[in-house]
Amino acid sequence: MPSVKGFSKSKEHLSPKQKFLSELILMDDIFMRIVLKDRKCTEFILQTILQKTDLKVKTQSIQSDLKNLQGRSLILDCLCSDTKGTVYNIEVQNDSHGASPKRARYHSGLIDMHILKKGKTFETLPESYVIFICAKDVLKENKQIYHISRTIQESGSKFPDQSEIIYLNASKSSDNELGMLIKDFYTKDPKKMHSKVLAKRVADLKENKNIEKGEHDAMTTYYDRLKKQWEKEGKAKGSAESESKMAKLMGLLVREGRIADIEKASESPDYRKALLQEFQLS
């Protein structure tokens, strides 16, 4: 295990906001985006998933906004390319509907459309990977990882379009390198992470050290946005969902590490009501 200095085990002295930040894990997509701003983290994740230890990220963009004038646009979690020109799209999905096969198809097609410049031939399209890191086994075949590419049905040969879709099932762990990566995705304390690269980045972000201006602010803004929305809706609904109840519910969810539930509850009144009932706050 890597040694990461400065990350305190005791959380009693922390403010609610600091406790919230300390509970964030890489499977929280907003936190993952911030972590991936460090190219070394993107490289490590791609190297592990693709088993390409020599892969080097050359360019990357976080939350790339790909416009489609004839249809639905996309905001990608991470779009990057390596030194060989191969293009990668990494997406973190906690809900199965956000990683449906047809969504993966759309990601791949829209990326191609934006890569191919006017006047260029189709042969200039680079090799591409769309990678979904999923909290659930979306394809339901009980595999840790799925590699999807086109094949010629009559021969079984691979169709050489150089386009591949990968689903990483983060609900299925193991003791191999991929399993260690999955465990790191769910680890709150960087001192307990297996990857030194990811551990250092997570520790720096949570301790507000050696990071770019605005990265820590992005996490606290995430907390403030959720808290403000809950308080506003709580006041509007009166005593049934008062500000104090919402604050208490957020504290309980943070304590149990249920960060994804906080964001889901901020978007769904029915889910929020169910959580209030679960914790006997309604």
N, C-alpha and C positions, 0 to 999 in steps of 0.2 A: 504493500500500500504506500502511496506517496505521502510525504509529510508536508502539510500545508500549515504554515505558521499564521497565527493571528485569528483563527476561527474558533471562537469560544464555544464550549459545550453548553454552558449555562445560558439560558435565555430569559431568566427571571428579570434581569435589569433592562431588557429591551423594551422599546415602545411598541405599540400594536403594529405600526408600519414596519419597524425593524424585524419584528417576528414574522410578518407577512413575507418580507424579502428572504428571510432565512429559510422559509419553507419552500421556496420556489425550486422546481426541478426542471430538467431539460425537456421533459415531456409537456411542460407548459409552453405553448408555441411562442408566446411573446418573449419569454425568457430565452428560449432556444435561438430566436432571431438575434437577440442581443449577443449571446455567446458566439454565434457564427460570424459576427463582425470581425472576430479574430480569425484570420485566414488559416492559422495553424489548426484551429479546432475543426474548421470545415475540411481541411486536408485529412486530419486523423479519422474523422467519421467516414469520409469517402474511401480512404485507404482500407478501413476495416470492413465496410460493407462490400466493397468490390474486390477485396483481397489484392489490391495493387499498392504495394508498399512504396513504390517509386513515384506515385501520383503527386504532382505539385500543382496547386491552384495558382493560376496566373491572374485571373480577374474574377471579381464577384460583385454582386449587387443584392442587397437585402431589401425585401418587399418591392421587387420590381413590378411596375404597373404596365402590363401588356394590354394595349388597347386593340379592340376588334371593332371596326366601324360597322360591320354587318351583323354583329352578334354580341355575345357576352364577353366582357373583358375579364382579366385575371390579375390579382396581386399575388405574386409568388413569394414564398417565405425566403428562399435563397436560390439565386440563379448564378451559376459560375462556370468557368471554363478552365481547363488545365493547360499545361505547356504544349500539349499535342493538339490543342484545338477542340477536344471533346467537351461537350456542353452537358452540365448537370443541373437538374432542378430538384432541390430537397424540400419536402413538405412534411410538417408534423400534423397529424390528424388524430384527435382524441375521439371523434365520432365517426362511425362507419360510413354514414352518408357523405361525409366530406372526402372520402377516398374511394368512391365507387369506380368500377372499371371504366365507365364512360367519361368520368371526370379525368381519369388518367389519360385516356385517349385525347381529350380536349387539350389538356396541358401540352402533350407532345405535339399536337398539330399546331397550336398557337405559337409555341416556341419556334417551330420550323418556319412559320410564316414571318416571324420577326427577325430570324437569323438570315434568311435568304434575301439579299439586297437586290434591288432593281438592276437588271442587266446580267446578273449572275446565273449560271446554269444550275440545274438541280443537282448535278454531280458535285457541286461545291458544298452541299449541305454536310455539316460535320456529324460524327457519331454523337448520339445523344442518349441521356438517361433521365427518366423521370423517377424519382425515388420517394415513395411514401413511407414515412415512419409512423406506424399505426399503433394505437393503444390496444386495439382489438384485432382479432384474427378476421380481417375483412373477407378474405377468400374462403375461410372456413374449411381448410384442409389440414389444419393442425401442423403447419410447417413454420419454421422459424423465419425463413426467407423464401420469397417467390421471385423467380426471374421470368419475365414474360417477353417473348419476342415472336415475330411472325415466322411461320414455317410453311413450306410447300407441302400440302397434304398428300399429294400423290407419291412423293418421294421421302418425305420426312426431313428433307434438307432445310437448312435455315435460309430464310429469305433475306438477302443481303441489303436491307435498307438501313442498317446500322442504327436502328432505333430500338431502345429497350426500356421496359417499365419494371421497376423493382418494388415489391412490397416487403417491408421489414415488420414482422409481427412482434411488437415489443411486449406482448403478453406471454411470450414463450421464451424463457431464459435457458441458459445452459452454462457449462464451465469452459466453453471454447471462447475464442477472441470475440466473436459476435455476441455471445451471451454476456461476457464481461461489459461490453459496450451497452447492451440493453440494461444491465444492472446500474450502470452509471447514469443512464437516462432517468432513473427513478431515485437516485441518491441525493438527499438534501445536503448532507455534510461533505464538503469536498475532501476532508481528511479520510473519508471512507471510499472514495472513488478509486478505481483501478488505473485510469488513464491520468498520467501526470499533466498532460497538456490540458485536458478538460478540467482537472482538479484546480490547477492554477488559475484558469480563467474564471471559474465559478467562484473561487475564494476571493479573487480580486474584485469581482462585481458585487459580491455580498458585503465585502468589507470596504468598498469604495476606494480601492487602491489600484494604481497603475492602469487606469482606464481612461478612455477618451471622454472629453467633455460631453455631457448629455446622456451617457449610457446609464449611469446610476439614476439620473433624472427620469429616464424613460421607464424604469421599473417603479419608481415612486409615483410617477404620473399614472401608471397603470393602477396602482393601489388607490390613489386619490379619486380616479375616475369611477372605479367600482363603488367606493365608499360614498361618494357624492350622489351617485345615481340611486343607491339603496336608500340613503337618507331622504332624498327628494320624494321617492315613491312611498317611503314609509310615512312621511308627513301628510302626503296627499290622501292616504288611506286611513289616517287617524290611528286610534289606539290599537287596532288589529295588527298593524305592522309599524309600530312606533320606531323612532330613531334608536332608542335604547335597545329594543329587541333586535334590530338589524345589526347594531354594533356588536351585541353579544353573540349573535349567530355567526358573524364574520370571525370573531375571536375563536369560537369553538371549531370552526372549519379550518382555520389556520393551525390551531393546536393539533388537529388530526391530519394535517398535511393535505387537505382536500381543496387544493387551489383551483382545480378545474371546476369544482362545484360552485365556487364563488363567482366565476365568470358566467357560468351557465345560469345561475340564479339571478344575476343582474340582467339577463336577457329574457327570462321567462318567469312571469308572476306565478304560474302554476307550480313550477319547480321550486320557487322560493317558498311558496306556501307549504309544499311537501317537506322541505327542510325544517321550517319552523315547527311543523308537527312532529317531525322525527326527533328534534331536540326538546320537544315539549315546551315550546315558546309561544305557541299560538293560543 
